Amino acid sequence: MTRRDDGMLRMLRRLLATSHVMSFEQLPSQVTEHASTAGFDDVRIYLGDLQRDVLRLLVGKELDAARVDGEAQPELPVEGTVAGRAYQYGNVVSAADGPDGRHTWWIPLLDGTERLGVLRVTSGAEDGDGLHQDMLTLASLVAMLVVGSRDTSDSYARLTRVKAMNVAAEMQWTLMPPRTYADHRVIIGAALEPAYEVGGDAYDYAVAGDTVHFSVFDAMGHDTSAGLTANLAVAACRNHRRQGTPLDQLGDRVEGVLLEQFGHSRYVTGVLADLDTTTGILTWINRGHPPPIVIRGGRWSTLLKCPPSHPMGTDLHLPTTLCREQLEPGDRLVLYTDGITEARVGGQEFGLAHFVDFLVRHHSDGLPVPETLRRLIRALLKHHDQQLQDDATILVCEWLGPQAQAPAVIAPQAGVPLPPPAGPPGPRT
């Protein structure tokens, strides 16, 4: 075992031992202290905000104030910075050498495929693949420590929010699964805006054996009552799904719960879908919602037509049709709410054609699903002068195919050339 290997082993052992009783606020000091054992002179943790626009320095209460100097910028934009490029593309990015011969790297901070932020690592050690792998190992452990402590930390919520959040949004973000997930079969990404003022939109997904379930809901209204309605719809869907309710009956079960609680005063539209990852067979039902989209080969897209039933909660007794579609490996399934396509500013909609064109163009560019969605939301907000009048939700699932394969998005690479910085969307073709 080399001296560096020995230092890495001691660092990992000590950090893991300390993590059992470590609070979120202790992360910066503990990581810095133990990382020095492996030859990392300076390690700083930057976490992405809720809308993935900025990276914010995590400063714990035990961190020596002397370390927060002019070099340690408390906030970095994702666009136009070296740190932001590491975050966007999931690669190790090298920064310039310091005057003392030490070198700095930016390491993506990932929990599976969920982009938490970046790690800024400075070391005097000789550059090489071994060093890069050690930094990625450290970043993986730090990511697990962040995830393990954030759910019980108000400090995490305060750090990753740039403004106040309403009660409905507080409920939705607590309820929904992470915005990113991947295994050897699928890559899933989701986005929800306005992030701090969302009312009645919600998404959900879950894996059970070879089946992946997806659902997107849009409750009437844009207030706390709408948030309560969407929360109840998601909870009812999960509850009956976990009891083995068939997909073609699931919407009626959700409707029964809504009627029991609200009578006929509240309703929810939605698409509920199951994907058999061994065959690529997608089955879904439409309860008064915009139809799903499939993007194939990064070149074309199609709307999946299915006779819609009535919105859940309206009790109109219309039949529910179970529809099927055969997906191909690499297809991206897109579920969304009408806030994506129909919201207007000055009479102009973002529009379904513009929405699909954006997704197709960025799919063909080879961008990871999470980064495509981040850019889509930025384009949508820019189109509407940063003021959405309706909730806008999108959930994308890329089916990788029946053969097991590890998606590249969960394996950050060191020294991989990055594409040029993204410019504004080009004209539609």
C-alpha positions in Angstrom: 0.0 0.0 0.0 1.4 3.4 -1.0 1.6 6.3 1.4 -1.3 8.1 -0.4 -3.4 4.9 -0.3 -2.8 4.7 3.4 -3.8 8.3 3.9 -7.0 7.8 1.9 -7.9 4.7 3.9 -7.4 6.5 7.2 -9.4 9.5 6.0 -12.4 7.4 4.9 -12.4 5.4 8.2 -12.3 8.5 10.3 -14.9 10.3 8.3 -17.3 7.3 8.4 -16.7 6.9 12.1 -17.4 10.5 12.8 -20.5 10.6 10.5 -22.6 8.6 12.9 -22.9 11.6 15.3 -22.2 14.4 12.8 -24.7 17.3 12.3 -25.0 19.1 9.0 -23.3 22.2 10.4 -20.2 20.1 11.3 -19.6 18.8 7.8 -17.2 21.6 6.6 -14.9 21.3 9.6 -14.9 17.5 9.8 -14.3 17.0 6.1 -11.5 19.6 6.1 -9.8 18.0 9.1 -9.9 14.4 7.9 -9.2 15.2 4.2 -5.9 16.6 5.1 -4.8 13.1 6.1 -5.1 12.2 2.4 -3.1 15.2 1.2 -6.0 17.5 0.4 -5.0 20.8 1.9 -8.2 22.7 1.4 -11.7 21.2 0.8 -14.8 23.4 0.5 -18.4 22.2 -0.1 -20.7 24.2 -2.5 -24.3 23.1 -2.7 -26.7 24.0 -5.5 -29.8 26.1 -4.8 -33.3 24.9 -5.3 -33.5 26.2 -8.9 -29.9 25.1 -9.8 -28.8 28.6 -10.6 -26.1 29.2 -8.0 -23.7 27.2 -5.9 -23.5 28.2 -2.2 -20.6 27.7 0.2 -21.5 25.5 3.2 -20.0 27.2 6.2 -20.5 25.4 9.5 -20.5 26.9 12.9 -17.3 25.1 13.7 -15.4 26.4 10.7 -12.6 28.8 11.6 -13.7 32.2 10.4 -10.2 32.8 9.2 -10.7 30.3 6.5 -13.5 32.3 4.9 -11.3 34.7 3.1 -11.6 36.6 -0.1 -10.8 33.5 -2.1 -13.7 31.5 -0.7 -16.6 33.1 -2.6 -19.8 32.5 -0.7 -21.9 32.1 -3.9 -21.0 31.1 -7.5 -23.3 31.2 -10.5 -23.8 28.0 -12.4 -23.6 29.8 -15.7 -20.2 31.1 -16.7 -18.0 29.6 -14.0 -15.5 26.7 -13.8 -17.4 25.4 -10.8 -20.7 25.6 -12.7 -19.3 23.6 -15.6 -18.3 20.8 -13.3 -21.8 20.9 -11.9 -23.5 21.0 -15.4 -21.6 18.2 -17.1 -20.6 16.0 -14.1 -16.8 16.1 -14.8 -13.8 16.9 -12.8 -12.6 20.4 -13.9 -9.1 21.7 -13.3 -8.5 25.3 -12.2 -5.3 27.3 -12.4 -2.3 26.5 -10.3 -1.8 28.7 -7.3 1.4 30.8 -6.6 2.5 28.2 -4.1 2.5 25.3 -6.5 -0.8 23.9 -5.2 -3.5 23.0 -7.7 -7.3 23.3 -7.4 -10.0 21.1 -8.9 -13.8 21.3 -8.9 -15.4 17.9 -8.3 -19.1 17.2 -9.0 -21.0 16.3 -5.8 -23.5 13.5 -6.8 -25.8 11.3 -4.8 -26.4 8.7 -7.5 -27.5 11.1 -10.3 -28.9 13.8 -8.0 -26.6 16.9 -8.4 -26.0 18.3 -5.0 -23.3 20.7 -5.8 -19.5 20.7 -6.2 -16.4 20.1 -4.1 -13.5 22.5 -4.3 -10.3 20.6 -3.6 -6.8 22.0 -3.4 -3.7 19.8 -3.1 0.0 19.9 -3.6 0.0 16.3 -4.6 1.2 15.3 -8.1 -1.6 15.3 -10.7 -2.7 11.9 -12.2 -5.5 9.4 -12.5 -4.9 8.1 -9.0 -5.4 11.6 -7.5 -8.5 12.1 -9.5 -10.0 8.9 -8.3 -9.2 9.8 -4.7 -11.0 13.1 -5.2 -14.0 11.4 -6.7 -14.0 9.0 -3.8 -14.0 11.9 -1.3 -16.8 13.6 -3.2 -18.9 10.5 -3.1 -18.5 10.2 0.6 -19.3 13.9 1.2 -22.4 13.6 -1.0 -23.6 10.7 1.2 -22.9 12.7 4.3 -24.9 15.7 2.9 -27.9 13.5 2.0 -27.7 11.7 5.4 -28.0 14.9 7.4 -30.0 17.3 5.2 -33.5 16.0 5.9 -33.2 16.9 9.6 -31.5 20.2 9.0 -33.2 23.6 8.6 -29.7 24.9 7.8 -29.7 22.9 4.6 -33.0 24.3 3.5 -31.9 27.9 4.3 -28.6 27.4 2.4 -30.3 26.1 -0.8 -33.1 28.6 -0.9 -32.6 32.1 -2.2 -36.0 33.4 -1.1 -39.0 32.6 1.0 -41.1 29.6 0.2 -44.9 29.4 0.5 -46.6 26.7 2.5 -47.9 24.8 -0.6 -44.4 24.6 -2.0 -43.1 23.4 1.4 -45.6 20.5 1.3 -44.8 19.6 -2.3 -41.0 19.5 -2.0 -41.3 17.4 1.2 -43.7 15.0 -0.5 -42.1 14.4 -3.9 -39.1 12.1 -4.6 -35.7 13.5 -5.6 -35.6 15.3 -8.9 -33.1 12.8 -10.3 -32.8 9.1 -10.3 -30.9 6.5 -12.4 -30.1 2.8 -12.5 -29.0 0.5 -15.2 -32.5 0.7 -16.9 -33.7 4.3 -16.6 -32.7 7.8 -16.1 -35.4 10.0 -14.5 -35.4 13.8 -14.2 -38.0 16.2 -13.0 -38.5 20.0 -12.6 -41.2 22.1 -10.9 -41.8 25.8 -11.1 -42.4 28.3 -9.7 -40.2 26.5 -7.2 -41.0 28.8 -4.2 -44.6 29.4 -4.9 -45.9 26.2 -6.5 -49.6 25.4 -5.8 -51.3 22.4 -7.3 -48.7 20.5 -9.3 -46.9 17.4 -8.2 -44.9 14.5 -9.7 -44.1 11.0 -8.4 -42.1 8.0 -9.5 -41.2 4.7 -7.9 -39.5 1.4 -8.8 -40.9 -2.0 -8.0 -38.9 -4.9 -9.5 -38.9 -4.5 -13.3 -41.6 -1.8 -13.3 -41.2 1.9 -13.0 -44.3 3.9 -12.1 -44.7 7.6 -13.1 -47.4 10.1 -12.3 -47.9 13.8 -12.8 -50.8 15.7 -11.2 -52.3 19.1 -11.7 -54.9 20.2 -9.1 -57.4 23.0 -9.6 -56.3 26.3 -8.3 -52.9 27.9 -7.4 -53.1 28.2 -3.6 -52.6 26.1 -0.5 -55.9 24.3 -1.0 -54.5 23.2 -4.4 -51.4 22.0 -2.7 -53.4 20.0 -0.2 -55.4 18.4 -3.1 -52.2 17.5 -5.0 -50.6 16.0 -1.8 -53.7 13.9 -1.2 -53.8 12.7 -4.8 -50.1 11.6 -4.7 -50.6 9.9 -1.3 -53.7 8.1 -2.5 -52.0 7.0 -5.6 -49.0 5.6 -3.7 -51.2 3.9 -1.1 -53.4 2.0 -3.6 -50.4 1.3 -5.9 -48.5 -0.3 -3.0 -51.6 -2.4 -2.3 -51.4 -3.8 -5.8 -54.3 -1.9 -7.4 -54.1 -2.3 -11.2 -53.2 0.8 -13.2 -56.6 1.0 -15.0 -58.3 1.2 -11.6 -55.8 3.5 -9.9 -57.3 6.7 -11.1 -60.7 5.7 -9.7 -59.2 4.9 -6.4 -57.5 8.3 -6.2 -60.9 9.9 -7.2 -62.6 8.0 -4.3 -60.2 9.5 -1.8 -60.7 13.0 -3.2 -64.4 12.7 -3.1 -64.4 11.4 0.4 -62.3 14.3 1.6 -63.5 17.2 -0.5 -66.8 16.1 -2.0 -67.1 17.6 -5.5 -65.3 20.8 -4.7 -61.8 19.8 -5.7 -60.4 17.9 -8.7 -57.1 16.8 -10.2 -56.0 16.0 -13.7 -53.1 13.5 -14.2 -51.3 10.9 -16.2 -50.4 7.7 -14.4 -48.1 5.3 -16.2 -46.1 2.1 -15.8 -43.0 1.1 -17.8 -41.9 -2.5 -18.0 -38.1 -2.1 -18.2 -37.6 -5.6 -19.6 -39.7 -5.1 -22.6 -40.1 -1.3 -23.0 -43.9 -1.6 -22.9 -45.4 1.6 -21.6 -48.9 1.5 -20.2 -50.8 4.6 -19.1 -54.1 6.2 -18.4 -55.1 9.8 -19.0 -57.4 11.6 -16.5 -58.1 14.9 -18.3 -54.4 15.8 -18.8 -52.1 16.8 -21.6 -50.8 13.7 -23.4 -47.3 12.3 -22.9 -44.6 12.8 -25.5 -41.9 10.4 -26.7 -38.6 11.7 -28.1 -36.8 9.1 -30.3 -33.3 9.2 -31.6 -32.9 12.9 -30.8 -34.6 13.6 -34.1 -38.4 13.4 -33.8 -41.2 13.3 -31.3 -44.7 12.1 -31.1 -47.7 12.7 -28.8 -49.1 9.5 -27.3 -52.8 9.6 -27.9 -55.1 7.9 -25.4 -58.8 8.6 -24.9 -58.9 10.7 -21.7 -61.3 10.0 -18.8 -62.6 12.7 -16.5 -60.4 14.6 -14.0 -60.2 12.8 -10.7 -62.7 14.3 -8.3 -65.4 15.3 -10.8 -67.2 11.9 -10.5 -68.4 11.9 -14.1 -68.3 8.1 -14.5 -66.5 8.2 -17.8 -64.7 5.0 -18.8 -60.9 4.7 -18.2 -58.9 3.5 -21.2 -55.6 1.6 -20.6 -53.2 2.5 -23.5 -50.0 0.9 -24.5 -46.9 2.0 -26.5 -43.7 0.1 -27.4 -40.6 2.2 -26.5 -37.2 1.7 -28.1 -33.9 1.9 -26.2 -32.9 5.5 -25.8 -36.4 6.9 -26.0 -37.3 9.7 -23.6 -40.8 9.8 -22.2 -42.0 13.2 -21.2 -44.9 14.0 -18.9 -45.8 17.6 -18.2 -48.5 20.0 -17.0 -50.2 22.7 -19.1 -48.2 25.4 -17.2 -45.3 24.4 -19.4 -47.0 25.0 -22.7 -50.0 27.3 -22.1 -48.8 30.0 -19.8 -48.8 33.4 -21.6 -46.9 36.7 -21.4 -48.3 39.4 -23.5 -50.5 37.0 -25.3 -47.7 34.7 -26.4 -47.5 31.1 -25.2 -44.3 29.2 -24.7 -46.1 26.6 -26.8 -46.0 22.8 -27.3 -43.9 23.1 -30.5 -41.3 25.3 -28.8 -41.3 23.0 -25.8 -40.8 19.8 -27.9 -38.2 21.5 -30.1 -36.2 22.5 -27.1 -36.2 18.9 -25.7 -35.3 17.4 -29.1 -32.4 19.8 -29.7 -30.9 19.2 -26.3 -31.4 15.5 -26.5 -29.4 15.4 -29.7 -26.7 17.4 -28.1 -26.2 14.5 -25.7 -26.9 16.5 -22.5 -27.8 14.5 -19.4 -31.5 14.6 -18.5 -31.1 16.8 -15.4 -29.1 19.4 -17.3 -31.6 19.5 -20.2 -34.4 20.2 -17.7 -32.3 22.9 -15.9 -31.9 24.7 -19.2 -35.5 24.2 -20.2 -36.7 25.8 -17.0 -34.4 28.8 -17.5 -35.7 29.2 -21.0 -39.3 29.0 -19.8 -38.8 31.6 -17.0 -37.0 33.9 -19.4 -39.9 33.6 -21.9 -42.3 34.6 -19.1 -40.1 37.4 -17.6 -39.4 35.2 -14.6 -43.2 35.3 -13.6 -45.2 32.1 -14.2 -48.9 32.5 -13.9 -49.4 28.7 -13.6 -47.5 25.8 -12.1 -45.2 24.1 -14.6 -44.0 20.6 -14.1 -42.1 18.2 -16.3 -40.9 14.6 -15.7 -38.6 12.9 -18.2 -37.7 9.2 -18.2 -35.0 7.8 -20.6 -35.3 4.1 -21.1 -31.8 2.7 -21.6 -33.0 -0.7 -22.9 -33.4 -4.3 -21.7 -29.7 -4.9 -21.4 -28.1 -3.8 -18.1 -25.8 -0.9 -18.5 -24.5 1.8 -16.2 -25.6 5.3 -17.4 -22.6 7.6 -17.8 -24.4 10.3 -15.9 -23.7 8.6 -12.6 -19.9 8.1 -13.2 -18.2 11.5 -13.3 -15.0 11.4 -15.3 -11.7 13.2 -14.8 -10.0 15.1 -17.6 -12.8 14.7 -20.1 -13.0 17.6 -22.5 -16.1 19.7 -21.9 -18.4 21.0 -24.6 -18.4 24.8 -25.1 -20.6 26.9 -22.8 -24.2 26.8 -23.7 -25.6 29.7 -25.6 -29.2 30.8 -26.0 -31.6 28.4 -27.8 -31.3 28.6 -31.6 -34.1 29.2 -33.9 -36.8 26.5 -34.3 -36.4 24.4 -37.4 
